Amino acid sequence: MIKLTCLLKRKEGMTPAEFQAYWKDHHAPLIANSRCGSHVLRYEQNPRPLGDYRDDDDRSGYDGVTVQWFASMDEYNAHISEVDSPLMFEDIPKFLDTDHLDFVLTEEPRVVIDGSVPW
């Protein structure tokens, strides 16, 4: 299992609510209905709670985290190589601050705590 985890900051000039609406209502369907999205096993959007912002101009911290799950590195590479993947990449600057887009690919997690701790 490969996971792509991205820390997201919204584009300058967008309110937190506008960012979340675009991410959910435009970007998510773009991925879900694309050929590149067919390689994704699971796509999570984890938005920052709107109540956590001081106001609409609050640019502290990140605005959300996205996690995409792939069966293998081959599937991840197929995802970014699909004929329609440029549409996904072209959409990113419409709602994200690309200067502060941080991501990491990871393998299966090492679970340290899962319920009770036996030690």
C-alpha positions as CSV (number, residue, x, y, z in Angstrom):
1,M,0.0,0.0,0.0
2,I,1.3,3.5,-0.9
3,K,-0.3,6.6,0.5
4,L,0.2,10.1,-0.9
5,T,-0.4,12.6,1.9
6,C,-0.5,16.3,1.1
7,L,-0.6,19.3,3.4
8,L,-2.6,22.0,1.8
9,K,-2.7,25.8,2.0
10,R,-5.5,27.6,0.2
11,K,-4.8,30.1,-2.6
12,E,-4.3,33.7,-1.5
13,G,-7.6,35.6,-1.7
14,M,-9.8,32.6,-1.0
15,T,-11.7,32.4,2.3
16,P,-11.6,29.1,4.2
17,A,-15.2,28.3,3.2
18,E,-14.5,29.1,-0.5
19,F,-11.5,26.8,-0.4
20,Q,-13.4,24.0,1.2
21,A,-16.3,24.3,-1.2
22,Y,-14.0,24.3,-4.3
23,W,-12.0,21.3,-2.9
24,K,-15.1,19.3,-2.2
25,D,-17.4,20.3,-5.0
26,H,-15.0,20.8,-7.9
27,H,-11.6,19.1,-7.3
28,A,-12.9,15.9,-5.7
29,P,-15.3,15.1,-8.6
30,L,-12.5,15.9,-11.0
31,I,-10.3,13.2,-9.4
32,A,-13.1,10.7,-8.8
33,N,-14.4,10.8,-12.4
34,S,-11.1,10.8,-14.2
35,R,-8.9,8.0,-15.6
36,C,-6.1,9.0,-13.3
37,G,-8.6,8.6,-10.4
38,S,-9.2,5.0,-11.4
39,H,-5.8,4.1,-9.9
40,V,-6.8,5.5,-6.5
41,L,-8.2,3.0,-4.0
42,R,-9.2,5.7,-1.5
43,Y,-9.3,9.5,-1.6
44,E,-9.7,11.4,1.7
45,Q,-10.2,15.1,2.3
46,N,-9.5,16.2,5.8
47,P,-10.5,19.9,6.0
48,R,-9.5,22.2,8.9
49,P,-12.6,23.0,11.0
50,L,-14.0,26.4,10.0
51,G,-14.3,27.2,13.7
52,D,-10.5,26.9,14.0
53,Y,-9.9,30.1,12.0
54,R,-9.8,33.5,13.7
55,D,-11.4,35.1,10.6
56,D,-11.5,34.7,6.8
57,D,-8.0,36.3,6.5
58,D,-6.4,33.8,8.9
59,R,-3.5,32.2,6.9
60,S,-1.9,30.4,9.9
61,G,-1.2,26.7,9.6
62,Y,-2.6,24.5,6.9
63,D,-6.1,24.4,5.5
64,G,-6.4,20.7,5.1
65,V,-4.8,17.3,4.4
66,T,-5.5,15.0,1.6
67,V,-4.7,11.3,1.5
68,Q,-4.8,9.1,-1.6
69,W,-4.3,5.4,-1.3
70,F,-2.7,3.3,-4.1
71,A,-2.2,-0.5,-4.3
72,S,1.5,0.0,-5.3
73,M,4.1,2.4,-6.6
74,D,3.2,1.2,-10.1
75,E,-0.4,2.3,-9.5
76,Y,0.7,5.7,-8.2
77,N,3.0,6.1,-11.3
78,A,0.1,5.0,-13.5
79,H,-2.1,7.6,-11.8
80,I,0.2,10.5,-12.6
81,S,0.9,9.2,-16.1
82,E,-2.7,8.9,-17.3
83,V,-3.7,11.0,-20.3
84,D,-6.0,13.2,-18.1
85,S,-3.7,13.8,-15.2
86,P,-2.7,17.2,-16.6
87,L,-6.3,18.3,-15.9
88,M,-5.8,17.5,-12.2
89,F,-2.5,19.4,-12.1
90,E,-4.0,22.4,-13.9
91,D,-6.7,22.6,-11.3
92,I,-4.4,22.8,-8.3
93,P,-3.3,26.5,-8.7
94,K,-7.0,27.4,-8.9
95,F,-7.5,26.8,-5.2
96,L,-4.1,25.9,-3.6
97,D,-1.0,27.9,-2.7
98,T,1.5,25.9,-4.8
99,D,4.4,27.5,-3.0
100,H,3.3,25.8,0.2
101,L,2.1,22.5,-1.1
102,D,3.9,19.8,0.9
103,F,3.5,16.1,0.2
104,V,5.0,12.7,1.0
105,L,4.6,9.2,-0.3
106,T,4.6,6.5,2.4
107,E,4.3,2.8,2.7
108,E,2.3,0.7,5.2
109,P,2.2,2.4,8.6
110,R,3.9,1.0,11.7
111,V,1.0,1.0,14.1
112,V,2.2,2.0,17.6
113,I,-1.1,2.4,19.4
114,D,-4.3,0.8,18.1
115,G,-6.8,0.7,21.0
116,S,-5.3,-0.5,24.2
117,V,-1.6,-0.4,24.9
118,P,-0.3,-3.8,26.2
119,W,2.8,-2.4,27.7
